[in-house]
Structure formats: C-alpha cells, structure tokens
Amino acid sequence: MSGVLRNTCFVKVNGVRTTGIYCQPSCSARPKIENVADYRTPIAAEAAGFRPCLRCRPDRAPTTDLSQDAPPPVAHALMLITNGFLDHHLEPALAHRVGYSQRQLRRLFIDHIGATPTFIAASRRAHFARRMLDETDLPLSTIARASGFGGERQLHRAVSASFGFGPRELRSKRRGGAKALLDGGLPLDLPVSSPFDFAAALGHLAPRSVPGVESVLDDVYRRTTSTCGHPGVLEISAADPGHVHLLAHLPTFNSLIDDVARCRRLLGIDLDHTEALTALKQDELLAPLVNRRPGLRIHGAWDRFETAVRIMVGQQVSVAGATTITGRIADRFGTHFDLEDDPSGLNVTFPAAVTLAQADLTGLGMPGKRSETIRRFAEAVAEDSLELFDAGDIDEVTDPFVELPGIGPWTAHMFALRVLGHPDAFPNSDLGLRTAVGRLMGIDRASADETAQVAERWRPFRSLAAQHLWASLSDPHESPDTTNGRS
C-alpha cells in the first residue's frame, strides 16, 4: 500500500453551461448531458464562472481539504490561505513564503486546484459569509468583518460574484428561517461528512485538555480564544449526523471565519479518509479496528503553536502528566480573565510564541533541557525561522524539527501528525503504538523497530492507522492494558 496519495478526495460537481450553475451529482435537476461539464472541486467550477445551485446547495455540502492531494508547495500555500494569510498579505508574499515565484505558484494552483490562490481566498470568505447570511440575523457589516472583508461593499462584490445575488437577496432566499443571535452566543452548524465519530473526538480531547484553556464537560468541548486581544469562549457539541454545533461567545465576531477553520482542523472534519479507509480495511491486521470505528478522524490542532508545546511537554511523560504541566505554562504565562458562572473553569488563553520565547520555564515540573527546548522552539516560531505550515514528504517536513536540539523523531512525527496534518506520520517509538501493535502481533509489546516495520504496510496512510491503534487501547473489545501512549 505504499505510493503517492492519489486524487480521490475531491467533491466533484457538475457545471451546466446553459444556466451557468454548478450542482451536486445528486441534484434533481436533469440537464442535457452535452451541456454538462465536470469539475473536480466546487472552487474550480466557480473559477470557471459557475455559481452554486439554489436547489441542491453544493456550497452547504461538507468541505474537503484541498491540500490532501496537492503537491507540496500548493499544499503549503493552502494551509496558509486557510489560516488567513491572504487576508493580510498579497499573492507575491504567499509565493515567497513557499519558495516559488508568483507566476509559478499560480500555474501550479491552476493545474492542481483549478483556481488561483487569490480566488480561493476570496471564495473562502464569500462562502463563510453565505453561511452566516443563512444561519444568523447579524447585520451585514458584522458579517463582513466576521468573514474577513473590510466592509459591506467588499462583501457585496464577493458574494455577488460567487452566488449571482447580493447579500440581501440571498438572505431573503434562505430556507426555514434563520437562527437568531442570542445573549447565549452565536450558534453555527458546521457540515461534516458521515460517518463522523464525535464521541471518539471527545475521548481524545478530554484527557489532553489544557486546564484553564480547554475542557470537556457534559459531552461539550469548550475552549478559550482571543479575538482582537479580547478573550472569548467557543463550545463544540454534536448536532445531527451531518453537522457539529459551534456556539461562539465572543466580544466581537471579527474574523470568526478563522475560529471556524480552527474548529474544523481540530476535529479533522475537512479530511476525506475514503481512500485511506478502503486501503486500511484490506489489511488483515488493522481491518478489525477500522471496521469497528469507521468514523474515526485524525485529530489536529486548534492552535499550531499551542499543540506543538503540548507535544514537547509530553516527551516521555504520561498524558495526565503532560496535561498538568501544560496547564501550569498557561496559568503562569497566559492572559487571565473572569468568566462568570462557568462550571468548566476556563479562565486563561494560551501564551503566544513571543511570550514563551522570553519566559523562564523553570519550576514547572519539566527537566531543564526540555524547558530550554520549548523556549528555543518558541523563539524560532516567533522569528518565523521555523515553519508550522509545511507540506511534503514525511522526511522533508520532519527534518527541520529534528535539527533543533531536544527534538527527536517521536516529537517530529507528532508535530507532522497533529500540527501539520500529514497523512503518513507515524511515531513508532510511542509507547501506546508499540502496545497496540504488539496486541496485533499477539505479543505483550512490540519494539520500536518492530512497530516501524509493521507500519510500513500502512503507507501512505500511517497517520490514520496510528489514530486507530491509539483508539484500540481503550476499546472494550480489546484486552485491558496500559493507556499512557503519549499521543
């Protein structure tokens, strides 16, 4: 099963030349076949001049991470676009960041995605605005800022270009009424492809929730965030099978689009595992685990730097121990605030890289060398000399991390898996993975070399394989054993 990740993850759509509309393949409309053009992604159809159908609403279907099948520079640039890079920079700066000229990068985007980076960024903002028009009664000026636009005029131009109607016209066409903006927060439903195991996501997040920053209580994940320097809280819970529910308690909805992107990355709901599941189900060792939990996703990072610090703290430490120490870092160096009548104990936002770069991390329960590693790592991130948005071959993305003092292969592969979202990361020395692989082999625990050798059969989908192996440690179908895998 080794090889290059192939193009099977895109959500294909049909563009109808006579109407200028693109639809999902399941749409009830039946145009003549000679008038239909197939596009590998909705974004490619929009770049070709088509707008989404008002009947089947392809713009409300679960999105797919375009970087999954893209070459490294495109995947790298897409990570940055999703993180809002083009909200504050121009295309030449994006090209320079990934090591290409603007012309080269645009050509690669057209060849592999069907649209330019600037078009993708604008479409991302327009689609988010459309969702807020559908689901809230917020003023257009607020929606414009929440979507990353400078004002209502920019919002109108972008929405009209993408959908063929202005914001007010689209709001008048929404179905079933809108959800009101209540004092209890702004509710949004985020689409997700089925199956999606939300309980498994909570099971992963609960023991790793940084005290004061995150919590899992009553089947709801809560966490603090900072918007324009002011703290807020977001809640994620299960909705119907096709959605997760986000409730945002924020001082302002400016750049809410970025918080939604972080939520999707944390839960892994933009990742299409269809090809990976098909391949892993054919493996006699892993198939029983995959068949038991087909909705398991690769969990990512809300904040890339925060997750990287949590991983470094977890070197040779149990999950509980790493969570406690990371909470101490947040408590000492984060920004505190008061949240009235909150049972989850959220009261601090995690410190930024520039803060930890200058911090004295002694006395927190970590060895001195690890404290220095974290401080130097934060310094590199703050100075932009270390990339947390990289893409490429697994060795290419892990090598820069391993070159840093105090960071070994386990940490680098955990960075690749959780921070970068690489599909083929596998920290073979992890205690939990060694235990899980040992069970598959019928022994107590496999060695790191044995674990690595077995994992070769799961390339290029070792990240998802690792997620299933870790999950099997707490699976009631499996024999009880240690659960202190450092994932």
GIKAQUI-V214847 format. One record per residue. RES is the residue in three letters. PHI is phi in whole degrees, -180 to 180 (* if undefined). OMEGA is omega as a letter, one per 20 degrees, with the letter a starting at -180 (NA if undefined). D_CENTER is the distance of its C-alpha to the mean C-alpha in Angstrom with 1 decimal. Layout:
res-><RES:RES>
phi-><PHI:PHI>
omega-><OMEGA:OMEGA>
d_center-><D_CENTER:D_CENTER>
//
This chain:
res-><MET:SER:GLY:VAL:LEU:ARG:ASN:THR:CYS:PHE:VAL:LYS:VAL:ASN:GLY:VAL:ARG:THR:THR:GLY:ILE:TYR:CYS:GLN:PRO:SER:CYS:SER:ALA:ARG:PRO:LYS:ILE:GLU:ASN:VAL:ALA:ASP:TYR:ARG:THR:PRO:ILE:ALA:ALA:GLU:ALA:ALA:GLY:PHE:ARG:PRO:CYS:LEU:ARG:CYS:ARG:PRO:ASP:ARG:ALA:PRO:THR:THR:ASP:LEU:SER:GLN:ASP:ALA:PRO:PRO:PRO:VAL:ALA:HIS:ALA:LEU:MET:LEU:ILE:THR:ASN:GLY:PHE:LEU:ASP:HIS:HIS:LEU:GLU:PRO:ALA:LEU:ALA:HIS:ARG:VAL:GLY:TYR:SER:GLN:ARG:GLN:LEU:ARG:ARG:LEU:PHE:ILE:ASP:HIS:ILE:GLY:ALA:THR:PRO:THR:PHE:ILE:ALA:ALA:SER:ARG:ARG:ALA:HIS:PHE:ALA:ARG:ARG:MET:LEU:ASP:GLU:THR:ASP:LEU:PRO:LEU:SER:THR:ILE:ALA:ARG:ALA:SER:GLY:PHE:GLY:GLY:GLU:ARG:GLN:LEU:HIS:ARG:ALA:VAL:SER:ALA:SER:PHE:GLY:PHE:GLY:PRO:ARG:GLU:LEU:ARG:SER:LYS:ARG:ARG:GLY:GLY:ALA:LYS:ALA:LEU:LEU:ASP:GLY:GLY:LEU:PRO:LEU:ASP:LEU:PRO:VAL:SER:SER:PRO:PHE:ASP:PHE:ALA:ALA:ALA:LEU:GLY:HIS:LEU:ALA:PRO:ARG:SER:VAL:PRO:GLY:VAL:GLU:SER:VAL:LEU:ASP:ASP:VAL:TYR:ARG:ARG:THR:THR:SER:THR:CYS:GLY:HIS:PRO:GLY:VAL:LEU:GLU:ILE:SER:ALA:ALA:ASP:PRO:GLY:HIS:VAL:HIS:LEU:LEU:ALA:HIS:LEU:PRO:THR:PHE:ASN:SER:LEU:ILE:ASP:ASP:VAL:ALA:ARG:CYS:ARG:ARG:LEU:LEU:GLY:ILE:ASP:LEU:ASP:HIS:THR:GLU:ALA:LEU:THR:ALA:LEU:LYS:GLN:ASP:GLU:LEU:LEU:ALA:PRO:LEU:VAL:ASN:ARG:ARG:PRO:GLY:LEU:ARG:ILE:HIS:GLY:ALA:TRP:ASP:ARG:PHE:GLU:THR:ALA:VAL:ARG:ILE:MET:VAL:GLY:GLN:GLN:VAL:SER:VAL:ALA:GLY:ALA:THR:THR:ILE:THR:GLY:ARG:ILE:ALA:ASP:ARG:PHE:GLY:THR:HIS:PHE:ASP:LEU:GLU:ASP:ASP:PRO:SER:GLY:LEU:ASN:VAL:THR:PHE:PRO:ALA:ALA:VAL:THR:LEU:ALA:GLN:ALA:ASP:LEU:THR:GLY:LEU:GLY:MET:PRO:GLY:LYS:ARG:SER:GLU:THR:ILE:ARG:ARG:PHE:ALA:GLU:ALA:VAL:ALA:GLU:ASP:SER:LEU:GLU:LEU:PHE:ASP:ALA:GLY:ASP:ILE:ASP:GLU:VAL:THR:ASP:PRO:PHE:VAL:GLU:LEU:PRO:GLY:ILE:GLY:PRO:TRP:THR:ALA:HIS:MET:PHE:ALA:LEU:ARG:VAL:LEU:GLY:HIS:PRO:ASP:ALA:PHE:PRO:ASN:SER:ASP:LEU:GLY:LEU:ARG:THR:ALA:VAL:GLY:ARG:LEU:MET:GLY:ILE:ASP:ARG:ALA:SER:ALA:ASP:GLU:THR:ALA:GLN:VAL:ALA:GLU:ARG:TRP:ARG:PRO:PHE:ARG:SER:LEU:ALA:ALA:GLN:HIS:LEU:TRP:ALA:SER:LEU:SER:ASP:PRO:HIS:GLU:SER:PRO:ASP:THR:THR:ASN:GLY:ARG:SER>
phi-><*:-80:139:-95:-60:-103:-83:-130:-97:-76:-91:-75:-136:-113:-96:-103:-64:-75:-114:73:-117:-113:-130:-72:-58:-87:-60:-74:-65:-129:-73:-65:-61:-71:-98:-105:-120:-87:-126:-72:-145:-59:-64:-68:-65:-67:-64:-84:102:-90:-118:-68:-66:-81:-89:-95:47:-62:-72:-99:-72:-55:-80:-125:-69:-63:-73:-61:-119:-92:-64:-50:-65:-70:-61:-59:-65:-65:-58:-68:-63:-63:-84:89:-59:-79:-75:-127:-134:-98:-56:-59:-67:-64:-61:-62:-62:-100:84:-129:-79:-60:-63:-63:-66:-62:-64:-64:-65:-62:-66:-103:-114:95:-157:-80:-57:-63:-64:-63:-64:-67:-66:-58:-68:-64:-69:-66:-61:-61:-65:-71:-64:-72:-107:-134:-109:-63:-61:-61:-64:-70:-63:-59:-69:-63:-93:93:-93:-76:179:-64:-64:-63:-58:-63:-62:-68:-66:-63:-66:-81:-118:80:-137:-77:-56:-67:-64:-65:-64:-70:-95:-64:-104:73:76:-116:-83:-76:-85:-108:-62:-80:120:-96:-90:-138:-104:-102:-69:-144:-75:-91:-83:-135:-94:-68:-62:-66:-62:-64:-62:-75:-75:-56:-72:-105:-68:-72:-54:87:-104:-135:-160:-123:-143:55:63:-128:-91:-124:-156:-87:-149:-125:-124:55:83:-114:-77:-151:-134:-121:-122:-123:-142:-75:-120:-78:-57:-99:-146:-116:-103:-114:-119:-107:-107:-131:-70:-153:-95:-56:62:-57:-55:-73:-65:-64:-62:-65:-61:-65:-68:-59:-85:71:-84:-93:-86:-98:-99:-56:-67:-63:-63:-59:-69:-70:-70:-88:-90:-66:-77:-93:-53:-60:-69:-68:-65:-72:-137:-68:-91:-70:-119:-82:-78:-109:-123:-69:-123:-62:-67:-57:-66:-62:-63:-59:-68:-65:-61:-80:-62:57:-132:-66:-58:-63:-64:-65:-63:-63:-67:-63:-63:-65:-61:-63:-65:-80:-116:-80:-97:-88:-154:-104:-124:-70:54:-109:-77:-86:75:-77:-154:-155:-100:-68:-65:-79:-59:-64:-74:-71:-63:-110:-90:-96:-94:-73:78:-103:101:-110:-60:-58:-64:-70:-59:-69:-61:-64:-64:-67:-62:-62:-63:-65:-68:-63:-89:63:-93:-128:-94:-106:-131:-80:-147:141:-59:-59:-69:-66:-85:-90:-56:-61:-75:-64:-69:-80:-59:91:-117:-108:-59:-60:-63:-63:-71:-67:-58:-60:-74:-88:-88:-91:70:-72:-77:-126:-84:-159:-77:-65:-84:-60:-61:-64:-65:-64:-67:-66:-67:-58:-60:-63:-86:81:-125:-66:-158:-81:-76:-61:-67:-64:-63:-63:-66:-64:-67:-58:-72:-101:-63:-97:-121:-68:-64:-67:-60:-61:-61:-70:-66:-62:-64:-66:-66:-110:-77:-63:-76:-99:-69:-67:-165:-61:-125:-101:-60:-88:-90>
omega-><r:r:a:r:a:a:r:a:a:r:a:r:a:r:a:a:a:a:a:a:r:a:r:r:a:a:a:r:a:r:r:a:a:r:a:r:r:r:a:r:r:a:r:r:r:r:r:r:r:r:a:r:r:a:a:r:r:r:r:r:r:r:r:r:a:a:a:a:a:r:a:a:r:r:r:a:r:r:a:r:r:r:r:a:a:r:a:a:r:a:r:r:r:r:r:a:a:r:a:r:r:a:r:a:r:r:r:r:r:a:a:a:a:a:r:r:a:r:a:r:r:r:r:a:a:a:r:r:r:r:a:r:a:a:a:r:r:r:a:r:r:r:r:a:r:a:r:r:a:a:a:a:r:r:a:a:a:a:r:r:a:a:r:r:r:a:a:r:r:r:r:a:a:a:r:a:a:r:a:r:a:r:a:r:r:a:r:r:a:a:r:r:r:i:r:a:a:r:r:r:r:r:r:a:a:a:a:a:a:a:a:a:a:r:r:a:r:r:r:r:r:r:r:r:r:r:a:r:a:a:r:a:r:r:r:a:r:r:r:a:a:a:r:a:r:r:a:r:a:r:r:r:r:r:r:r:a:r:r:r:r:r:a:r:r:a:a:a:r:a:r:a:a:a:r:r:r:a:a:r:r:r:a:r:a:a:r:r:a:r:a:a:a:a:r:r:r:a:a:a:r:r:a:a:r:a:r:r:r:r:a:r:a:r:r:r:r:r:a:r:r:r:r:a:r:r:r:r:r:a:a:a:r:r:a:r:r:r:a:r:r:a:a:r:r:a:a:r:a:a:r:a:a:r:a:r:a:a:r:a:r:r:a:r:r:r:a:a:r:r:a:r:r:a:r:r:r:r:r:r:a:a:a:r:r:a:r:r:a:r:r:r:a:r:r:a:r:a:r:r:a:r:r:r:r:r:a:a:a:a:a:r:r:r:a:a:a:a:a:a:a:a:a:r:a:r:a:r:a:a:r:r:r:r:a:r:r:r:r:a:a:r:a:a:r:r:r:r:r:r:r:a:r:a:r:a:a:r:j:a:a:r:r:r:r:r:r:r:r:a:a:a:r:a:r:r:a:r:r:a:r:r:a:r:a:a:NA>
d_center-><25.2:24.6:23.9:21.5:18.5:20.2:19.5:19.1:15.7:16.6:17.6:21.2:23.4:27.0:28.6:32.1:34.3:36.9:34.7:31.9:29.4:26.6:26.0:24.1:26.4:27.2:28.6:32.1:33.4:35.5:36.2:38.5:36.8:38.3:36.5:33.0:30.7:27.6:24.4:21.5:18.9:19.5:18.9:21.7:23.9:23.5:24.3:27.4:28.5:27.6:26.3:24.6:27.1:27.9:28.9:26.0:23.3:21.0:18.9:18.1:17.0:13.4:11.6:10.7:8.7:12.0:11.4:11.8:15.5:16.2:18.5:17.3:18.3:16.7:13.3:13.7:14.8:12.0:9.4:12.0:12.7:9.3:9.8:13.3:15.5:17.8:18.4:20.5:21.5:23.3:22.6:25.0:23.1:19.9:22.1:23.7:20.5:19.7:23.4:24.7:27.1:26.0:28.1:26.6:23.0:24.0:25.8:23.0:20.7:23.6:24.3:20.8:19.0:22.2:21.5:21.7:18.9:20.7:20.9:17.2:16.5:19.4:18.3:14.9:16.9:19.6:17.5:16.0:19.6:20.8:18.8:20.2:23.6:23.4:22.2:23.8:27.2:26.0:28.3:27.3:27.4:24.7:22.5:23.1:21.9:18.9:17.9:18.6:22.1:25.2:27.2:28.5:30.1:27.0:25.2:28.2:28.4:24.7:24.7:28.2:27.3:24.3:26.0:29.7:30.2:29.9:27.9:31.0:31.8:28.4:28.5:31.9:30.7:28.0:28.7:29.5:29.5:26.8:25.4:27.2:26.0:27.3:28.1:25.8:22.6:20.9:19.6:17.1:16.2:12.8:13.6:12.3:14.2:16.6:17.1:14.4:15.5:14.6:17.4:16.0:12.7:15.2:17.3:14.8:14.0:17.6:19.4:16.9:16.7:18.3:21.6:22.0:18.3:16.7:18.6:18.6:21.8:23.3:20.2:18.2:15.4:16.3:15.4:16.9:15.7:17.9:18.8:21.6:22.7:23.0:21.3:19.8:18.3:15.6:16.1:14.0:16.3:17.1:18.7:20.3:19.1:17.3:15.4:13.9:15.7:14.6:17.7:17.6:20.6:20.6:23.6:22.5:20.0:19.9:16.5:15.0:13.0:10.9:10.6:9.5:6.6:5.8:6.7:4.8:1.3:4.7:6.4:5.1:7.1:6.8:8.1:11.8:13.7:17.1:18.6:17.4:18.8:22.0:22.6:22.0:24.2:26.9:27.0:29.7:28.3:24.7:25.5:26.7:23.5:21.3:23.8:23.8:20.1:18.8:15.9:14.3:10.6:9.1:7.7:5.4:6.3:7.1:9.5:9.8:13.5:13.8:12.1:14.2:17.2:16.7:16.7:19.8:21.5:21.0:23.1:25.9:25.3:24.6:21.5:23.8:25.3:22.1:20.9:24.3:24.5:21.1:22.4:25.5:23.8:22.1:25.4:27.5:25.5:23.1:24.3:26.0:26.6:28.3:26.8:29.8:30.1:26.7:27.1:23.8:25.0:22.3:24.1:22.3:19.4:18.2:20.3:19.2:19.8:23.1:24.3:23.8:25.3:28.5:28.3:30.8:28.8:32.0:33.0:29.5:30.2:28.8:31.1:32.1:30.6:27.1:27.4:28.5:25.6:23.1:25.3:25.5:21.8:21.3:24.1:22.7:19.3:21.5:23.7:21.0:22.7:19.6:16.6:13.0:11.7:13.9:14.1:17.1:19.1:18.2:21.3:20.7:17.4:18.8:22.3:21.7:20.5:23.4:25.8:25.2:27.7:26.6:23.5:24.2:22.6:21.0:19.2:18.3:16.9:14.9:13.4:12.7:11.1:9.0:8.8:9.0:7.4:11.1:12.5:15.8:15.7:18.3:19.8:23.1:25.0:22.8:25.3:23.3:22.7:26.4:27.5:25.6:26.8:30.2:30.4:29.7:32.5:34.8:35.1:34.2:31.7:31.0:31.3:28.5:30.3:30.7:27.1:26.1:28.8:27.7:24.1:25.4:26.0:22.3:21.3:19.2:17.0:17.6:14.1:14.3:17.9:17.3:15.1:18.1:20.6:19.3:19.2:22.8:24.1:24.0:24.9:28.4:29.4:29.3:31.9:31.1:30.5:28.7:25.1:24.6:22.2:20.4:16.9>
//
